[in-house]
Amino acid sequence: MGARRKPAEGAMTLAEMKEFASFAAATQRYVRRSLDVGLDREDAMVRWSRDVVEAASIRAQAHHYRRLPAIRALVPDDSGLEAAEQLLAPLITLSAFDLGQGRITTFSAYRFLYERLVGAQVRPWLPSAFCAAAAMPHLHPELRRALLQSISEAAATASGWSSRQPAFFPAWVEKVDVTALPH
């Protein structure tokens, strides 16, 4: 039985890789940077900071991402309203920060990032958090419009969500000089 699951896992990983590849380069970079900050994978300041503005953005992101462990602990096992306020308030705040950076420009990219930052258990709550954060007044009206138009009817009205944890976590890849590779 274990052998039968392997091809499906590989297919899902490949689908996740294809989805990531469909994002704009700036979105890919922001997702990788965010995962480094949020999952403590690398020294994000050293890896991603290109100038003082980006360094300040990474510091602000690290400050906001300190809430991730608490958010992970607040995700309920069901969709009851009792837990909504405790979870959604910090999740919307964190989401509003990320959307305000201007690099996450679609629900798909947002969902991709947050499934990895928080875990698969947050999936039912992502459409609500995204729509609330995307409608925040600190965002430019054109960005708000684009964000809100990016969520599909299927995503907004899903009757159920997969509990499968993401398999693909994009990371920094060093550039390779292809002329130095053996032929």
Wavefront OBJ file of the C-alpha trace (Angstrom):
o trace
v 0.000 0.000 0.000
v 2.854 2.369 0.777
v 4.215 1.912 -2.736
v 0.873 3.003 -4.203
v 1.026 6.335 -2.390
v 4.427 7.289 -3.764
v 3.331 8.154 -7.330
v 0.437 10.264 -6.008
v 2.783 12.135 -3.670
v 5.178 12.727 -6.552
v 2.352 13.965 -8.755
v 1.177 16.354 -6.053
v 4.702 17.665 -5.519
v 5.042 18.214 -9.251
v 1.699 20.057 -9.316
v 2.902 22.296 -6.468
v 6.147 22.980 -8.337
v 4.207 23.891 -11.488
v 1.961 26.214 -9.506
v 4.985 27.948 -7.986
v 6.573 28.256 -11.446
v 3.420 30.011 -12.696
v 3.943 32.924 -10.281
v 5.748 36.081 -11.355
v 9.455 36.232 -10.509
v 8.861 38.864 -7.806
v 6.196 36.657 -6.223
v 8.501 33.628 -6.296
v 11.249 35.649 -4.644
v 8.895 36.957 -1.960
v 7.535 33.465 -1.224
v 11.055 32.037 -0.839
v 12.098 34.968 1.340
v 8.942 34.651 3.445
v 9.507 30.951 3.977
v 13.083 31.653 5.072
v 11.814 34.261 7.559
v 8.753 32.344 8.738
v 10.316 28.903 9.015
v 13.738 30.105 10.253
v 15.432 28.374 7.300
v 18.176 30.862 6.491
v 19.455 34.225 7.609
v 16.949 36.130 5.484
v 18.706 39.442 5.962
v 21.945 38.085 4.500
v 20.261 36.045 1.780
v 17.570 38.462 0.537
v 18.479 42.044 1.447
v 19.631 44.000 -1.596
v 19.378 47.486 -0.089
v 18.319 49.374 3.036
v 14.667 49.454 1.975
v 14.545 45.681 1.587
v 16.428 45.231 4.863
v 13.773 47.323 6.621
v 11.046 45.254 4.949
v 12.658 41.999 6.132
v 12.957 43.359 9.689
v 9.272 44.331 9.629
v 8.363 40.931 8.205
v 10.335 39.137 10.930
v 8.529 41.254 13.525
v 5.102 40.312 12.115
v 6.060 36.669 11.596
v 6.787 36.294 15.326
v 3.039 35.685 15.556
v 3.199 32.560 13.383
v 3.599 30.027 16.253
v 0.568 31.526 18.010
v -1.450 31.514 14.773
v -0.550 27.858 14.156
v -1.738 27.001 17.672
v -5.035 28.875 17.148
v -6.149 27.010 14.017
v -9.182 25.006 15.155
v -9.994 21.439 14.203
v -13.426 22.501 12.956
v -14.977 25.535 11.302
v -16.951 26.687 14.316
v -17.434 30.386 14.892
v -16.142 30.152 18.450
v -12.552 30.106 17.226
v -12.965 32.545 14.338
v -12.147 35.754 16.197
v -9.068 34.375 17.937
v -7.646 32.992 14.695
v -8.816 35.491 12.104
v -7.709 38.688 13.833
v -3.980 37.813 13.831
v -4.221 35.933 10.515
v -5.826 38.926 8.789
v -3.237 41.284 10.280
v -0.366 39.110 9.073
v -2.046 38.665 5.674
v -2.553 42.431 5.357
v 1.160 42.942 5.952
v 2.126 40.445 3.240
v -0.405 41.771 0.727
v 0.751 45.301 1.500
v 4.263 44.414 0.360
v 2.884 44.224 -3.199
v 4.514 40.923 -4.160
v 1.635 38.566 -3.398
v -0.851 39.617 -6.058
v -3.249 36.655 -6.289
v -5.175 34.377 -3.975
v -3.285 31.426 -5.446
v 0.097 32.855 -4.396
v -1.304 33.822 -0.977
v -2.728 30.332 -0.423
v 0.535 28.750 -1.575
v 2.538 30.798 0.945
v 0.182 30.459 3.899
v -0.314 26.705 3.497
v 3.427 26.460 4.063
v 3.768 29.114 6.766
v 0.846 27.895 8.879
v 0.082 24.378 7.603
v -2.680 22.578 5.720
v -5.094 22.940 8.626
v -5.466 26.677 7.860
v -6.921 26.099 4.363
v -10.606 26.579 5.335
v -9.778 29.959 6.871
v -7.651 31.362 4.026
v -10.455 32.712 1.774
v -11.892 34.712 4.690
v -8.521 36.054 5.813
v -7.491 36.875 2.242
v -10.700 38.739 1.389
v -10.581 40.714 4.630
v -6.903 41.606 4.189
v -7.336 42.377 0.475
v -10.106 44.848 1.304
v -8.039 46.765 3.877
v -7.818 50.520 3.285
v -4.001 50.628 3.436
v -3.860 48.950 0.006
v -4.078 50.973 -3.188
v -7.567 50.653 -4.742
v -6.172 49.030 -7.907
v -4.305 46.436 -5.846
v -7.441 45.775 -3.788
v -9.409 45.246 -6.981
v -6.828 42.898 -8.486
v -6.504 40.890 -5.276
v -10.243 40.490 -4.769
v -10.771 39.566 -8.425
v -8.068 36.891 -8.174
v -10.040 34.611 -5.869
v -12.099 32.177 -7.880
v -15.663 31.298 -7.068
v -14.529 27.725 -6.447
v -11.946 28.855 -3.882
v -14.385 31.218 -2.177
v -17.214 28.681 -1.958
v -15.387 25.376 -1.470
v -17.345 22.851 0.541
v -14.218 21.069 1.758
v -10.444 21.263 1.866
v -7.632 18.776 1.705
v -5.760 18.094 4.922
v -2.655 16.958 2.999
v 0.373 18.969 4.025
v 2.256 20.722 1.209
v 5.234 18.776 -0.086
v 7.134 21.425 -2.047
v 8.836 24.219 -0.103
v 10.712 26.426 -2.585
v 14.127 27.590 -1.461
v 17.047 29.639 -2.708
v 18.986 28.016 -5.524
v 22.512 29.187 -6.283
v 23.174 30.185 -9.874
v 25.254 27.726 -11.835
v 27.662 28.623 -14.592
v 26.442 26.264 -17.309
v 29.591 26.841 -19.365
v 31.595 25.169 -16.568
v 29.464 21.997 -16.582
v 30.858 18.881 -18.252
v 29.344 18.195 -21.647
l 1 2 3 4 5 6 7 8 9 10 11 12 13 14 15 16 17 18 19 20 21 22 23 24 25 26 27 28 29 30 31 32 33 34 35 36 37 38 39 40 41 42 43 44 45 46 47 48 49 50 51 52 53 54 55 56 57 58 59 60 61 62 63 64 65 66 67 68 69 70 71 72 73 74 75 76 77 78 79 80 81 82 83 84 85 86 87 88 89 90 91 92 93 94 95 96 97 98 99 100 101 102 103 104 105 106 107 108 109 110 111 112 113 114 115 116 117 118 119 120 121 122 123 124 125 126 127 128 129 130 131 132 133 134 135 136 137 138 139 140 141 142 143 144 145 146 147 148 149 150 151 152 153 154 155 156 157 158 159 160 161 162 163 164 165 166 167 168 169 170 171 172 173 174 175 176 177 178 179 180 181 182 183
